[in-house]
Amino acid sequence: MDKESIKGAGQKIKGKIEEVAGKVLGDKELELQGKADQLGGAVRSAVGEAKDTIKDAIKDAKKI
């Protein structure tokens, strides 16, 4: 698992906490920030997964 995937997962969790806190407190700005963090985390996770896929493809190519 790539570091970006781990960081992305953490960012998504942080964003969800912010979103829920914003809803509970009635703070729309915090809620929106949480949603933005979740989206950023999802992108970061996708980048990490892409890196893993590329690394695996390179390893497989070297076996040939």
N, CA, C and O atoms as a Tripos MOL2 file, in Angstrom:
@<TRIPOS>MOLECULE
protein
  256   255    64     0     0
PROTEIN
NO_CHARGES

@<TRIPOS>ATOM
      1 N           0.8490   -1.1750    0.0000 N.3       1 MET1
      2 CA          0.0000    0.0000    0.0000 C.3       1 MET1
      3 C           0.8970    1.2430    0.0000 C.2       1 MET1
      4 O           1.8230    1.3540    0.8040 O.2       1 MET1
      5 N           0.6170    2.1410   -0.8830 N.am      2 ASP2
      6 CA          1.3850    3.3670   -1.0360 C.3       2 ASP2
      7 C           1.0580    4.3610    0.0780 C.2       2 ASP2
      8 O          -0.0490    4.3620    0.6180 O.2       2 ASP2
      9 N           2.0270    5.1980    0.4120 N.am      3 LYS3
     10 CA          1.8440    6.2090    1.4650 C.3       3 LYS3
     11 C           0.6860    7.1490    1.1430 C.2       3 LYS3
     12 O          -0.0360    7.5820    2.0410 O.2       3 LYS3
     13 N           0.5150    7.4580   -0.1250 N.am      4 GLU4
     14 CA         -0.5700    8.3560   -0.5250 C.3       4 GLU4
     15 C          -1.9350    7.7590   -0.2020 C.2       4 GLU4
     16 O          -2.8560    8.4780    0.1850 O.2       4 GLU4
     17 N          -2.0610    6.4540   -0.3600 N.am      5 SER5
     18 CA         -3.3240    5.7930   -0.0360 C.3       5 SER5
     19 C          -3.6410    5.9310    1.4450 C.2       5 SER5
     20 O          -4.7820    6.1890    1.8280 O.2       5 SER5
     21 N          -2.6200    5.7580    2.2690 N.am      6 ILE6
     22 CA         -2.7940    5.8730    3.7200 C.3       6 ILE6
     23 C          -3.1410    7.3100    4.1050 C.2       6 ILE6
     24 O          -4.0550    7.5460    4.8950 O.2       6 ILE6
     25 N          -2.4080    8.2600    3.5440 N.am      7 LYS7
     26 CA         -2.6830    9.6710    3.8390 C.3       7 LYS7
     27 C          -4.0850   10.0600    3.3620 C.2       7 LYS7
     28 O          -4.7870   10.8190    4.0310 O.2       7 LYS7
     29 N          -4.4790    9.5420    2.2140 N.am      8 GLY8
     30 CA         -5.8120    9.8250    1.6810 C.3       8 GLY8
     31 C          -6.9050    9.3000    2.5860 C.2       8 GLY8
     32 O          -7.9120    9.9730    2.8070 O.2       8 GLY8
     33 N          -6.7120    8.0990    3.1100 N.am      9 ALA9
     34 CA         -7.7020    7.5230    4.0270 C.3       9 ALA9
     35 C          -7.8220    8.3760    5.2910 C.2       9 ALA9
     36 O          -8.9220    8.6190    5.7870 O.2       9 ALA9
     37 N          -6.6830    8.8220    5.7980 N.am     10 GLY10
     38 CA         -6.6980    9.6890    6.9790 C.3      10 GLY10
     39 C          -7.3960   11.0080    6.7150 C.2      10 GLY10
     40 O          -8.1380   11.5100    7.5590 O.2      10 GLY10
     41 N          -7.1560   11.5630    5.5440 N.am     11 GLN11
     42 CA         -7.7820   12.8310    5.1740 C.3      11 GLN11
     43 C          -9.2960   12.6670    5.0320 C.2      11 GLN11
     44 O         -10.0560   13.5590    5.4070 O.2      11 GLN11
     45 N          -9.7340   11.5220    4.4900 N.am     12 LYS12
     46 CA        -11.1750   11.2700    4.3650 C.3      12 LYS12
     47 C         -11.8210   11.1660    5.7400 C.2      12 LYS12
     48 O         -12.9180   11.6850    5.9480 O.2      12 LYS12
     49 N         -11.1630   10.5080    6.6720 N.am     13 ILE13
     50 CA        -11.7050   10.3830    8.0330 C.3      13 ILE13
     51 C         -11.7900   11.7530    8.6930 C.2      13 ILE13
     52 O         -12.8020   12.0930    9.3060 O.2      13 ILE13
     53 N         -10.7350   12.5290    8.5660 N.am     14 LYS14
     54 CA        -10.7170   13.8840    9.1250 C.3      14 LYS14
     55 C         -11.8580   14.7120    8.5430 C.2      14 LYS14
     56 O         -12.5480   15.4360    9.2610 O.2      14 LYS14
     57 N         -12.0430   14.5940    7.2330 N.am     15 GLY15
     58 CA        -13.1120   15.3350    6.5710 C.3      15 GLY15
     59 C         -14.4890   14.9350    7.0610 C.2      15 GLY15
     60 O         -15.3600   15.7870    7.2380 O.2      15 GLY15
     61 N         -14.6920   13.6460    7.2810 N.am     16 LYS16
     62 CA        -15.9930   13.1750    7.7690 C.3      16 LYS16
     63 C         -16.2630   13.7210    9.1690 C.2      16 LYS16
     64 O         -17.3860   14.1180    9.4800 O.2      16 LYS16
     65 N         -15.2380   13.7380   10.0050 N.am     17 ILE17
     66 CA        -15.3900   14.2910   11.3530 C.3      17 ILE17
     67 C         -15.7570   15.7680   11.2770 C.2      17 ILE17
     68 O         -16.6490   16.2270   11.9910 O.2      17 ILE17
     69 N         -15.0760   16.5080   10.4180 N.am     18 GLU18
     70 CA        -15.3800   17.9320   10.2530 C.3      18 GLU18
     71 C         -16.8010   18.1340    9.7320 C.2      18 GLU18
     72 O         -17.5220   19.0160   10.2000 O.2      18 GLU18
     73 N         -17.1920   17.3230    8.7760 N.am     19 GLU19
     74 CA        -18.5410   17.4500    8.2150 C.3      19 GLU19
     75 C         -19.6020   17.2330    9.2940 C.2      19 GLU19
     76 O         -20.5370   18.0220    9.4230 O.2      19 GLU19
     77 N         -19.4490   16.1630   10.0610 N.am     20 VAL20
     78 CA        -20.4230   15.8600   11.1160 C.3      20 VAL20
     79 C         -20.4200   16.9580   12.1820 C.2      20 VAL20
     80 O         -21.4770   17.3890   12.6450 O.2      20 VAL20
     81 N         -19.2250   17.4030   12.5620 N.am     21 ALA21
     82 CA        -19.1350   18.4790   13.5610 C.3      21 ALA21
     83 C         -19.8150   19.7350   13.0420 C.2      21 ALA21
     84 O         -20.5130   20.4220   13.7890 O.2      21 ALA21
     85 N         -19.6170   20.0330   11.7810 N.am     22 GLY22
     86 CA        -20.2550   21.2090   11.1860 C.3      22 GLY22
     87 C         -21.7710   21.1060   11.2050 C.2      22 GLY22
     88 O         -22.4610   22.0890   11.4770 O.2      22 GLY22
     89 N         -22.2920   19.9110   10.9150 N.am     23 LYS23
     90 CA        -23.7430   19.7030   10.9450 C.3      23 LYS23
     91 C         -24.2800   19.8760   12.3650 C.2      23 LYS23
     92 O         -25.2950   20.5390   12.5770 O.2      23 LYS23
     93 N         -23.5850   19.2700   13.3380 N.am     24 VAL24
     94 CA        -24.0270   19.3290   14.7340 C.3      24 VAL24
     95 C         -24.0020   20.7650   15.2470 C.2      24 VAL24
     96 O         -24.9140   21.1980   15.9520 O.2      24 VAL24
     97 N         -22.9560   21.4940   14.8910 N.am     25 LEU25
     98 CA        -22.7910   22.8640   15.3810 C.3      25 LEU25
     99 C         -23.5250   23.9000   14.5300 C.2      25 LEU25
    100 O         -23.5920   25.0740   14.8930 O.2      25 LEU25
    101 N         -24.0690   23.4630   13.4070 N.am     26 GLY26
    102 CA        -24.7330   24.4000   12.5070 C.3      26 GLY26
    103 C         -23.7460   25.3020   11.7880 C.2      26 GLY26
    104 O         -24.0990   26.4110   11.3870 O.2      26 GLY26
    105 N         -22.5120   24.8400   11.6200 N.am     27 ASP27
    106 CA        -21.4410   25.6080   10.9870 C.3      27 ASP27
    107 C         -21.2720   25.1130    9.5480 C.2      27 ASP27
    108 O         -20.5910   24.1180    9.2990 O.2      27 ASP27
    109 N         -21.8940   25.8130    8.6170 N.am     28 LYS28
    110 CA        -21.8600   25.4020    7.2030 C.3      28 LYS28
    111 C         -20.4390   25.4100    6.6390 C.2      28 LYS28
    112 O         -20.0830   24.5570    5.8250 O.2      28 LYS28
    113 N         -19.6350   26.3730    7.0740 N.am     29 GLU29
    114 CA        -18.2670   26.4640    6.5660 C.3      29 GLU29
    115 C         -17.4510   25.2240    6.9710 C.2      29 GLU29
    116 O         -16.7250   24.6680    6.1470 O.2      29 GLU29
    117 N         -17.5670   24.7950    8.2230 N.am     30 LEU30
    118 CA        -16.8720   23.6050    8.6940 C.3      30 LEU30
    119 C         -17.3890   22.3620    7.9730 C.2      30 LEU30
    120 O         -16.6160   21.4700    7.6230 O.2      30 LEU30
    121 N         -18.6870   22.3120    7.7570 N.am     31 GLU31
    122 CA        -19.2910   21.1860    7.0420 C.3      31 GLU31
    123 C         -18.7500   21.0990    5.6150 C.2      31 GLU31
    124 O         -18.3980   20.0160    5.1500 O.2      31 GLU31
    125 N         -18.6840   22.2270    4.9280 N.am     32 LEU32
    126 CA        -18.1670   22.2500    3.5620 C.3      32 LEU32
    127 C         -16.6760   21.9270    3.5150 C.2      32 LEU32
    128 O         -16.2070   21.2620    2.5910 O.2      32 LEU32
    129 N         -15.9340   22.4000    4.5150 N.am     33 GLN33
    130 CA        -14.5100   22.0820    4.5860 C.3      33 GLN33
    131 C         -14.3210   20.5730    4.7440 C.2      33 GLN33
    132 O         -13.4230   19.9790    4.1470 O.2      33 GLN33
    133 N         -15.1750   19.9760    5.5480 N.am     34 GLY34
    134 CA        -15.1220   18.5300    5.7320 C.3      34 GLY34
    135 C         -15.3820   17.7810    4.4420 C.2      34 GLY34
    136 O         -14.6990   16.8050    4.1330 O.2      34 GLY34
    137 N         -16.3620   18.2350    3.6970 N.am     35 LYS35
    138 CA        -16.6690   17.5930    2.4130 C.3      35 LYS35
    139 C         -15.5000   17.7540    1.4410 C.2      35 LYS35
    140 O         -15.1690   16.8290    0.6990 O.2      35 LYS35
    141 N         -14.8790   18.9320    1.4510 N.am     36 ALA36
    142 CA        -13.7290   19.1720    0.5810 C.3      36 ALA36
    143 C         -12.5560   18.2690    0.9750 C.2      36 ALA36
    144 O         -11.8670   17.7290    0.1090 O.2      36 ALA36
    145 N         -12.3350   18.1080    2.2710 N.am     37 ASP37
    146 CA        -11.2640   17.2320    2.7320 C.3      37 ASP37
    147 C         -11.5210   15.7800    2.3260 C.2      37 ASP37
    148 O         -10.5920   15.0580    1.9640 O.2      37 ASP37
    149 N         -12.7770   15.3590    2.3870 N.am     38 GLN38
    150 CA        -13.1190   13.9980    1.9750 C.3      38 GLN38
    151 C         -12.8170   13.7920    0.4940 C.2      38 GLN38
    152 O         -12.2820   12.7560    0.0970 O.2      38 GLN38
    153 N         -13.1620   14.7780   -0.3060 N.am     39 LEU39
    154 CA        -12.8930   14.6930   -1.7410 C.3      39 LEU39
    155 C         -11.3890   14.6580   -2.0050 C.2      39 LEU39
    156 O         -10.9130   13.8670   -2.8180 O.2      39 LEU39
    157 N         -10.6480   15.5200   -1.3130 N.am     40 GLY40
    158 CA         -9.1950   15.5320   -1.4530 C.3      40 GLY40
    159 C          -8.5840   14.1970   -1.0420 C.2      40 GLY40
    160 O          -7.6470   13.7070   -1.6730 O.2      40 GLY40
    161 N          -9.1230   13.6230    0.0150 N.am     41 GLY41
    162 CA         -8.6440   12.3230    0.4690 C.3      41 GLY41
    163 C          -8.9160   11.2240   -0.5470 C.2      41 GLY41
    164 O          -8.0930   10.3310   -0.7460 O.2      41 GLY41
    165 N         -10.0640   11.2980   -1.1810 N.am     42 ALA42
    166 CA        -10.4080   10.3040   -2.1990 C.3      42 ALA42
    167 C          -9.4520   10.4030   -3.3890 C.2      42 ALA42
    168 O          -9.0210    9.3890   -3.9390 O.2      42 ALA42
    169 N          -9.1310   11.6270   -3.7740 N.am     43 VAL43
    170 CA         -8.1950   11.8320   -4.8850 C.3      43 VAL43
    171 C          -6.8170   11.2990   -4.5070 C.2      43 VAL43
    172 O          -6.1620   10.6120   -5.2910 O.2      43 VAL43
    173 N          -6.3950   11.6280   -3.2940 N.am     44 ARG44
    174 CA         -5.0840   11.1790   -2.8220 C.3      44 ARG44
    175 C          -5.0190    9.6460   -2.7840 C.2      44 ARG44
    176 O          -4.0070    9.0570   -3.1640 O.2      44 ARG44
    177 N          -6.0740    9.0190   -2.3370 N.am     45 SER45
    178 CA         -6.1220    7.5490   -2.3050 C.3      45 SER45
    179 C          -6.0360    6.9730   -3.7160 C.2      45 SER45
    180 O          -5.3520    5.9750   -3.9440 O.2      45 SER45
    181 N          -6.7260    7.6000   -4.6500 N.am     46 ALA46
    182 CA         -6.7000    7.1370   -6.0360 C.3      46 ALA46
    183 C          -5.2940    7.2480   -6.6190 C.2      46 ALA46
    184 O          -4.8600    6.3660   -7.3610 O.2      46 ALA46
    185 N          -4.5870    8.3140   -6.2910 N.am     47 VAL47
    186 CA         -3.2130    8.4820   -6.7600 C.3      47 VAL47
    187 C          -2.3370    7.3680   -6.1960 C.2      47 VAL47
    188 O          -1.5140    6.7930   -6.9080 O.2      47 VAL47
    189 N          -2.5200    7.0710   -4.9220 N.am     48 GLY48
    190 CA         -1.7530    5.9920   -4.2980 C.3      48 GLY48
    191 C          -2.0290    4.6520   -4.9410 C.2      48 GLY48
    192 O          -1.1120    3.8600   -5.1570 O.2      48 GLY48
    193 N          -3.2850    4.3960   -5.2470 N.am     49 GLU49
    194 CA         -3.6450    3.1300   -5.9020 C.3      49 GLU49
    195 C          -3.0410    3.0530   -7.2990 C.2      49 GLU49
    196 O          -2.5960    1.9890   -7.7300 O.2      49 GLU49
    197 N          -3.0270    4.1830   -8.0050 N.am     50 ALA50
    198 CA         -2.4340    4.2160   -9.3430 C.3      50 ALA50
    199 C          -0.9350    3.9270   -9.2630 C.2      50 ALA50
    200 O          -0.3900    3.2020  -10.0950 O.2      50 ALA50
    201 N          -0.2760    4.5010   -8.2530 N.am     51 LYS51
    202 CA          1.1490    4.2380   -8.0630 C.3      51 LYS51
    203 C           1.3920    2.7520   -7.8240 C.2      51 LYS51
    204 O           2.3200    2.1710   -8.3880 O.2      51 LYS51
    205 N           0.5620    2.1440   -6.9930 N.am     52 ASP52
    206 CA          0.6900    0.7110   -6.7150 C.3      52 ASP52
    207 C           0.5290   -0.1060   -7.9910 C.2      52 ASP52
    208 O           1.2800   -1.0510   -8.2330 O.2      52 ASP52
    209 N          -0.4450    0.2610   -8.7950 N.am     53 THR53
    210 CA         -0.6970   -0.4550  -10.0440 C.3      53 THR53
    211 C           0.5060   -0.3510  -10.9770 C.2      53 THR53
    212 O           0.9000   -1.3340  -11.6050 O.2      53 THR53
    213 N           1.0760    0.8240  -11.0620 N.am     54 ILE54
    214 CA          2.2430    1.0410  -11.9310 C.3      54 ILE54
    215 C           3.4320    0.2400  -11.4230 C.2      54 ILE54
    216 O           4.1370   -0.4020  -12.2020 O.2      54 ILE54
    217 N           3.6540    0.2840  -10.0990 N.am     55 LYS55
    218 CA          4.7740   -0.4770   -9.5280 C.3      55 LYS55
    219 C           4.6100   -1.9670   -9.8050 C.2      55 LYS55
    220 O           5.5770   -2.6440  -10.1560 O.2      55 LYS55
    221 N           3.3860   -2.4830   -9.6510 N.am     56 ASP56
    222 CA          3.1220   -3.9010   -9.9160 C.3      56 ASP56
    223 C           3.3640   -4.2410  -11.3810 C.2      56 ASP56
    224 O           3.9130   -5.2960  -11.6960 O.2      56 ASP56
    225 N           2.9530   -3.3430  -12.2760 N.am     57 ALA57
    226 CA          3.1450   -3.5760  -13.7040 C.3      57 ALA57
    227 C           4.6320   -3.6080  -14.0510 C.2      57 ALA57
    228 O           5.0640   -4.4080  -14.8810 O.2      57 ALA57
    229 N           5.4060   -2.7400  -13.4170 N.am     58 ILE58
    230 CA          6.8510   -2.7100  -13.6670 C.3      58 ILE58
    231 C           7.4960   -4.0000  -13.1620 C.2      58 ILE58
    232 O           8.3500   -4.5760  -13.8350 O.2      58 ILE58
    233 N           7.0880   -4.4490  -11.9840 N.am     59 LYS59
    234 CA          7.6280   -5.7060  -11.4400 C.3      59 LYS59
    235 C           7.3040   -6.8750  -12.3690 C.2      59 LYS59
    236 O           8.1550   -7.7240  -12.6370 O.2      59 LYS59
    237 N           6.0710   -6.9070  -12.8530 N.am     60 ASP60
    238 CA          5.6540   -7.9900  -13.7540 C.3      60 ASP60
    239 C           6.4390   -7.9350  -15.0680 C.2      60 ASP60
    240 O           6.8160   -8.9710  -15.6140 O.2      60 ASP60
    241 N           6.6800   -6.7280  -15.5690 N.am     61 ALA61
    242 CA          7.4240   -6.5690  -16.8120 C.3      61 ALA61
    243 C           8.8630   -7.0310  -16.6580 C.2      61 ALA61
    244 O           9.4400   -7.5700  -17.6020 O.2      61 ALA61
    245 N           9.4460   -6.8320  -15.5010 N.am     62 LYS62
    246 CA         10.8310   -7.2600  -15.2680 C.3      62 LYS62
    247 C          10.9580   -8.7650  -15.2150 C.2      62 LYS62
    248 O          12.0370   -9.3010  -15.4680 O.2      62 LYS62
    249 N           9.8710   -9.4660  -14.8880 N.am     63 LYS63
    250 CA          9.8820  -10.9240  -14.8110 C.3      63 LYS63
    251 C           9.9490  -11.5560  -16.2060 C.2      63 LYS63
    252 O          10.3860  -12.6960  -16.3660 O.2      63 LYS63
    253 N           9.5130  -10.8030  -17.1930 N.am     64 ILE64
    254 CA          9.4490  -11.3400  -18.5660 C.3      64 ILE64
    255 C          10.7970  -11.3630  -19.2130 C.2      64 ILE64
    256 O          10.9230  -11.7840  -20.3630 O.2      64 ILE64
@<TRIPOS>BOND
     1     1     2 1
     2     2     3 1
     3     3     4 2
     4     3     5 am
     5     5     6 1
     6     6     7 1
     7     7     8 2
     8     7     9 am
     9     9    10 1
    10    10    11 1
    11    11    12 2
    12    11    13 am
    13    13    14 1
    14    14    15 1
    15    15    16 2
    16    15    17 am
    17    17    18 1
    18    18    19 1
    19    19    20 2
    20    19    21 am
    21    21    22 1
    22    22    23 1
    23    23    24 2
    24    23    25 am
    25    25    26 1
    26    26    27 1
    27    27    28 2
    28    27    29 am
    29    29    30 1
    30    30    31 1
    31    31    32 2
    32    31    33 am
    33    33    34 1
    34    34    35 1
    35    35    36 2
    36    35    37 am
    37    37    38 1
    38    38    39 1
    39    39    40 2
    40    39    41 am
    41    41    42 1
    42    42    43 1
    43    43    44 2
    44    43    45 am
    45    45    46 1
    46    46    47 1
    47    47    48 2
    48    47    49 am
    49    49    50 1
    50    50    51 1
    51    51    52 2
    52    51    53 am
    53    53    54 1
    54    54    55 1
    55    55    56 2
    56    55    57 am
    57    57    58 1
    58    58    59 1
    59    59    60 2
    60    59    61 am
    61    61    62 1
    62    62    63 1
    63    63    64 2
    64    63    65 am
    65    65    66 1
    66    66    67 1
    67    67    68 2
    68    67    69 am
    69    69    70 1
    70    70    71 1
    71    71    72 2
    72    71    73 am
    73    73    74 1
    74    74    75 1
    75    75    76 2
    76    75    77 am
    77    77    78 1
    78    78    79 1
    79    79    80 2
    80    79    81 am
    81    81    82 1
    82    82    83 1
    83    83    84 2
    84    83    85 am
    85    85    86 1
    86    86    87 1
    87    87    88 2
    88    87    89 am
    89    89    90 1
    90    90    91 1
    91    91    92 2
    92    91    93 am
    93    93    94 1
    94    94    95 1
    95    95    96 2
    96    95    97 am
    97    97    98 1
    98    98    99 1
    99    99   100 2
   100    99   101 am
   101   101   102 1
   102   102   103 1
   103   103   104 2
   104   103   105 am
   105   105   106 1
   106   106   107 1
   107   107   108 2
   108   107   109 am
   109   109   110 1
   110   110   111 1
   111   111   112 2
   112   111   113 am
   113   113   114 1
   114   114   115 1
   115   115   116 2
   116   115   117 am
   117   117   118 1
   118   118   119 1
   119   119   120 2
   120   119   121 am
   121   121   122 1
   122   122   123 1
   123   123   124 2
   124   123   125 am
   125   125   126 1
   126   126   127 1
   127   127   128 2
   128   127   129 am
   129   129   130 1
   130   130   131 1
   131   131   132 2
   132   131   133 am
   133   133   134 1
   134   134   135 1
   135   135   136 2
   136   135   137 am
   137   137   138 1
   138   138   139 1
   139   139   140 2
   140   139   141 am
   141   141   142 1
   142   142   143 1
   143   143   144 2
   144   143   145 am
   145   145   146 1
   146   146   147 1
   147   147   148 2
   148   147   149 am
   149   149   150 1
   150   150   151 1
   151   151   152 2
   152   151   153 am
   153   153   154 1
   154   154   155 1
   155   155   156 2
   156   155   157 am
   157   157   158 1
   158   158   159 1
   159   159   160 2
   160   159   161 am
   161   161   162 1
   162   162   163 1
   163   163   164 2
   164   163   165 am
   165   165   166 1
   166   166   167 1
   167   167   168 2
   168   167   169 am
   169   169   170 1
   170   170   171 1
   171   171   172 2
   172   171   173 am
   173   173   174 1
   174   174   175 1
   175   175   176 2
   176   175   177 am
   177   177   178 1
   178   178   179 1
   179   179   180 2
   180   179   181 am
   181   181   182 1
   182   182   183 1
   183   183   184 2
   184   183   185 am
   185   185   186 1
   186   186   187 1
   187   187   188 2
   188   187   189 am
   189   189   190 1
   190   190   191 1
   191   191   192 2
   192   191   193 am
   193   193   194 1
   194   194   195 1
   195   195   196 2
   196   195   197 am
   197   197   198 1
   198   198   199 1
   199   199   200 2
   200   199   201 am
   201   201   202 1
   202   202   203 1
   203   203   204 2
   204   203   205 am
   205   205   206 1
   206   206   207 1
   207   207   208 2
   208   207   209 am
   209   209   210 1
   210   210   211 1
   211   211   212 2
   212   211   213 am
   213   213   214 1
   214   214   215 1
   215   215   216 2
   216   215   217 am
   217   217   218 1
   218   218   219 1
   219   219   220 2
   220   219   221 am
   221   221   222 1
   222   222   223 1
   223   223   224 2
   224   223   225 am
   225   225   226 1
   226   226   227 1
   227   227   228 2
   228   227   229 am
   229   229   230 1
   230   230   231 1
   231   231   232 2
   232   231   233 am
   233   233   234 1
   234   234   235 1
   235   235   236 2
   236   235   237 am
   237   237   238 1
   238   238   239 1
   239   239   240 2
   240   239   241 am
   241   241   242 1
   242   242   243 1
   243   243   244 2
   244   243   245 am
   245   245   246 1
   246   246   247 1
   247   247   248 2
   248   247   249 am
   249   249   250 1
   250   250   251 1
   251   251   252 2
   252   251   253 am
   253   253   254 1
   254   254   255 1
   255   255   256 2
@<TRIPOS>SUBSTRUCTURE
     1 MET1         2 RESIDUE 1 A MET
     2 ASP2         6 RESIDUE 1 A ASP
     3 LYS3        10 RESIDUE 1 A LYS
     4 GLU4        14 RESIDUE 1 A GLU
     5 SER5        18 RESIDUE 1 A SER
     6 ILE6        22 RESIDUE 1 A ILE
     7 LYS7        26 RESIDUE 1 A LYS
     8 GLY8        30 RESIDUE 1 A GLY
     9 ALA9        34 RESIDUE 1 A ALA
    10 GLY10       38 RESIDUE 1 A GLY
    11 GLN11       42 RESIDUE 1 A GLN
    12 LYS12       46 RESIDUE 1 A LYS
    13 ILE13       50 RESIDUE 1 A ILE
    14 LYS14       54 RESIDUE 1 A LYS
    15 GLY15       58 RESIDUE 1 A GLY
    16 LYS16       62 RESIDUE 1 A LYS
    17 ILE17       66 RESIDUE 1 A ILE
    18 GLU18       70 RESIDUE 1 A GLU
    19 GLU19       74 RESIDUE 1 A GLU
    20 VAL20       78 RESIDUE 1 A VAL
    21 ALA21       82 RESIDUE 1 A ALA
    22 GLY22       86 RESIDUE 1 A GLY
    23 LYS23       90 RESIDUE 1 A LYS
    24 VAL24       94 RESIDUE 1 A VAL
    25 LEU25       98 RESIDUE 1 A LEU
    26 GLY26      102 RESIDUE 1 A GLY
    27 ASP27      106 RESIDUE 1 A ASP
    28 LYS28      110 RESIDUE 1 A LYS
    29 GLU29      114 RESIDUE 1 A GLU
    30 LEU30      118 RESIDUE 1 A LEU
    31 GLU31      122 RESIDUE 1 A GLU
    32 LEU32      126 RESIDUE 1 A LEU
    33 GLN33      130 RESIDUE 1 A GLN
    34 GLY34      134 RESIDUE 1 A GLY
    35 LYS35      138 RESIDUE 1 A LYS
    36 ALA36      142 RESIDUE 1 A ALA
    37 ASP37      146 RESIDUE 1 A ASP
    38 GLN38      150 RESIDUE 1 A GLN
    39 LEU39      154 RESIDUE 1 A LEU
    40 GLY40      158 RESIDUE 1 A GLY
    41 GLY41      162 RESIDUE 1 A GLY
    42 ALA42      166 RESIDUE 1 A ALA
    43 VAL43      170 RESIDUE 1 A VAL
    44 ARG44      174 RESIDUE 1 A ARG
    45 SER45      178 RESIDUE 1 A SER
    46 ALA46      182 RESIDUE 1 A ALA
    47 VAL47      186 RESIDUE 1 A VAL
    48 GLY48      190 RESIDUE 1 A GLY
    49 GLU49      194 RESIDUE 1 A GLU
    50 ALA50      198 RESIDUE 1 A ALA
    51 LYS51      202 RESIDUE 1 A LYS
    52 ASP52      206 RESIDUE 1 A ASP
    53 THR53      210 RESIDUE 1 A THR
    54 ILE54      214 RESIDUE 1 A ILE
    55 LYS55      218 RESIDUE 1 A LYS
    56 ASP56      222 RESIDUE 1 A ASP
    57 ALA57      226 RESIDUE 1 A ALA
    58 ILE58      230 RESIDUE 1 A ILE
    59 LYS59      234 RESIDUE 1 A LYS
    60 ASP60      238 RESIDUE 1 A ASP
    61 ALA61      242 RESIDUE 1 A ALA
    62 LYS62      246 RESIDUE 1 A LYS
    63 LYS63      250 RESIDUE 1 A LYS
    64 ILE64      254 RESIDUE 1 A ILE
